[in-house]
Amino acid sequence: LTLTACAEGAMTGRPGIAFVTRGPGATNASIGVHVAHQDSQPMILFIGDVDRSMRDREGFQEVDFSAMFGPLCKWAARIDSAERIPEYVARAYATAMSGRPGPVVLALPEDMLLDQVVAMDRPRVTAPEQDPDAAAMAVLMDMIKNAASPIAIVGGAGWDAGAAEYFAEFATRIGLPVAAAFRRQDAIANDCPVYAGNLGYGPNPKLLARIREADLIIAVGARLGEATTDGYSLITPDHPGQQLVHVHPDPVELNSVYRTDLPICAYPHEFAEMAALWEHDIIPFDAGAAAHAEWEAWNAVVPFDTVLDLGPCVAEMRRVLPGDSFICNGAGNFSGWWHRHWRYAGPVCQLAPTAGAMGYGVPAAVAAARRNPDRMVVALAGDGDFLMNGQELATAVQYGCDMLVILVDNGAYGTIRMHQE
């Protein structure tokens, strides 16, 4: 349920909503909260709780939810007064959407929900505007102009269709290679003339070489986490010999792990729009087109001499399915073929957990099919991955969801087996 809500947040930019019971319901929901946190997606989880008069007696299925969820979310609280429900819910929306988006958890005592009070509703909450500083933008343009081999890494907190359109326009105009952060391959359309491919597990070695050789790295929305940076080794926290520009909507994220030469606190959309409209005298780089050509070669399907090669399966999907199909997957080695060979049309086409949680694909596909009945929705799952939340097919049937599920059955937890061997 919380994974479905996480996917809803990814599609809309507004919090997906989930309701669960206390104890087992809350502990089961915790994985979705963790995914929403690591994926920087807005979500609100409401949890039924014990009667206020029974608190702290370890009553039936009682859990201290603030203590349990505190490290996993942006804010965890308990609503003890019914008349304050509008206040708490409005704050939950604002917290979930502002800065780095993420999950909020609210506990609802059973007896509080029976109270009758007079309360005033709050209006719809929207995320605040956060434009980049013009002086910082001027410094950025000078840094790009003076760079020999710049590259951008995009996708993450606050990234939307506007950010994709404007940043692709800017990067194409100056020939700036653009790499997607881990499982952010839909950050810009993959047919963009400067799209260089994705980072994470199994990336193009030529892209890795470009990252290592870059003298200027521009990260927009991305946190530069462990998967994107290959264990903080592809780009080290101190990155000697390289300059780092980090654009992120949350000031807490800037300079938190990586030494940042130019931090810019702004939402990706506003930053990309200002960059696209900026009048500059940057001589276009040849690297953008070259990096895209390298990705084209890497993306091409070349069948291997194996009993079953999923590459041709992806090629057949590309032939028969619309380019804007939703590709929803959980965790497992099976996903690598789609990461390498599928071509994402742009935001939002890829629903996949950067937290690496198994069981994400089917619930995410249910959310996508419910919200987008006119688009093709594909859930990809390994047999082990499917076991986690395959029961969500019941929800798909209940609501008549039109979706395709592809089950990759190797009879094992393949990633775990790989690491064990």
Secondary structure as the mmCIF struct_conf table of DSSP 4:
data_model
#
loop_
_struct_conf.conf_type_id
_struct_conf.id
_struct_conf.beg_label_comp_id
_struct_conf.beg_label_asym_id
_struct_conf.beg_label_seq_id
_struct_conf.end_label_comp_id
_struct_conf.end_label_asym_id
_struct_conf.end_label_seq_id
HELX_RH_AL_P HELX_RH_AL_P1 THR A 2 THR A 12
BEND BEND1 GLY A 13 ARG A 14
STRN STRN1 GLY A 16 VAL A 20
BEND BEND2 ARG A 22 ARG A 22
TURN_TY1_P TURN_TY1_P1 GLY A 23 GLY A 23
HELX_RH_AL_P HELX_RH_AL_P2 PRO A 24 ASP A 39
TURN_TY1_P TURN_TY1_P2 SER A 40 SER A 40
STRN STRN2 MET A 43 ASP A 49
HELX_RH_3T_P HELX_RH_3T_P1 ARG A 52 MET A 54
TURN_TY1_P TURN_TY1_P3 ARG A 55 ASP A 56
BEND BEND3 ARG A 57 ARG A 57
TURN_TY1_P TURN_TY1_P4 PHE A 60 GLN A 61
HELX_RH_AL_P HELX_RH_AL_P3 PHE A 65 PHE A 69
HELX_RH_3T_P HELX_RH_3T_P2 GLY A 70 LEU A 72
BEND BEND4 CYS A 73 LYS A 74
STRN STRN3 TRP A 75 ARG A 78
HELX_RH_3T_P HELX_RH_3T_P3 ALA A 82 ARG A 84
HELX_RH_AL_P HELX_RH_AL_P4 ILE A 85 MET A 97
BEND BEND5 SER A 98 ARG A 100
STRN STRN4 PRO A 103 PRO A 109
TURN_TY1_P TURN_TY1_P5 GLU A 110 ASP A 111
HELX_RH_3T_P HELX_RH_3T_P4 MET A 112 LEU A 114
HELX_LH_PP_P HELX_LH_PP_P1 MET A 120 VAL A 125
HELX_LH_PP_P HELX_LH_PP_P2 ALA A 127 GLU A 129
HELX_LH_PP_P HELX_LH_PP_P3 ASP A 131 ASP A 133
HELX_RH_AL_P HELX_RH_AL_P5 ALA A 134 ASN A 146
BEND BEND6 ALA A 148 SER A 149
STRN STRN5 PRO A 150 VAL A 154
TURN_TY1_P TURN_TY1_P6 ALA A 157 GLY A 158
HELX_RH_AL_P HELX_RH_AL_P6 ALA A 161 ILE A 174
TURN_TY1_P TURN_TY1_P7 GLY A 175 GLY A 175
STRN STRN6 VAL A 178 ALA A 180
HELX_LH_PP_P HELX_LH_PP_P4 ALA A 181 ALA A 181
TURN_TY1_P TURN_TY1_P8 PHE A 182 ARG A 183
TURN_TY1_P TURN_TY1_P9 GLN A 185 ASP A 186
BEND BEND7 ALA A 187 ILE A 188
TURN_TY1_P TURN_TY1_P10 ASN A 190 ASP A 191
BEND BEND8 CYS A 192 CYS A 192
TURN_TY1_P TURN_TY1_P11 PRO A 193 VAL A 194
STRN STRN7 TYR A 195 ASN A 198
BEND BEND9 GLY A 200 GLY A 202
HELX_RH_AL_P HELX_RH_AL_P7 PRO A 205 GLU A 213
BEND BEND10 ASP A 215 ASP A 215
STRN STRN8 LEU A 216 VAL A 220
BEND BEND11 GLY A 221 GLY A 221
TURN_TY1_P TURN_TY1_P12 GLU A 226 SER A 233
BEND BEND12 LEU A 234 ILE A 235
BEND BEND13 PRO A 237 ASP A 238
TURN_TY1_P TURN_TY1_P13 PRO A 240 GLY A 241
STRN STRN9 GLN A 243 HIS A 248
BEND BEND14 PRO A 249 PRO A 249
TURN_TY1_P TURN_TY1_P14 PRO A 251 SER A 256
BEND BEND15 VAL A 257 TYR A 258
BEND BEND16 ASP A 261 ASP A 261
STRN STRN10 LEU A 262 CYS A 265
BEND BEND17 ALA A 266 ALA A 266
HELX_RH_AL_P HELX_RH_AL_P8 PRO A 268 LEU A 277
HELX_LH_PP_P HELX_LH_PP_P5 ILE A 282 PHE A 285
BEND BEND18 ASP A 286 ASP A 286
HELX_RH_AL_P HELX_RH_AL_P9 ALA A 287 ASN A 299
BEND BEND19 ALA A 300 ALA A 300
BEND BEND20 ASP A 305 VAL A 307
HELX_RH_AL_P HELX_RH_AL_P10 LEU A 310 VAL A 320
BEND BEND21 LEU A 321 LEU A 321
TURN_TY1_P TURN_TY1_P15 GLY A 323 ASP A 324
STRN STRN11 PHE A 326 ASN A 329
BEND BEND22 ALA A 331 GLY A 332
HELX_RH_3T_P HELX_RH_3T_P5 ASN A 333 SER A 335
HELX_RH_AL_P HELX_RH_AL_P11 GLY A 336 HIS A 341
BEND BEND23 GLY A 346 CYS A 349
STRN STRN12 GLN A 350 LEU A 351
TURN_TY1_P TURN_TY1_P16 THR A 354 ALA A 355
TURN_TY1_P TURN_TY1_P17 MET A 358 GLY A 359
HELX_RH_AL_P HELX_RH_AL_P12 GLY A 361 ARG A 371
TURN_TY1_P TURN_TY1_P18 PRO A 373 ASP A 374
BEND BEND24 ARG A 375 ARG A 375
STRN STRN13 VAL A 377 GLY A 382
HELX_RH_AL_P HELX_RH_AL_P13 ASP A 383 ASN A 389
HELX_RH_3T_P HELX_RH_3T_P6 GLY A 390 GLU A 392
HELX_RH_AL_P HELX_RH_AL_P14 LEU A 393 GLN A 398
TURN_TY1_P TURN_TY1_P19 TYR A 399 GLY A 400
STRN STRN14 LEU A 404 VAL A 408
BEND BEND25 GLY A 411 ALA A 412
HELX_RH_AL_P HELX_RH_AL_P15 GLY A 414 GLN A 420
#
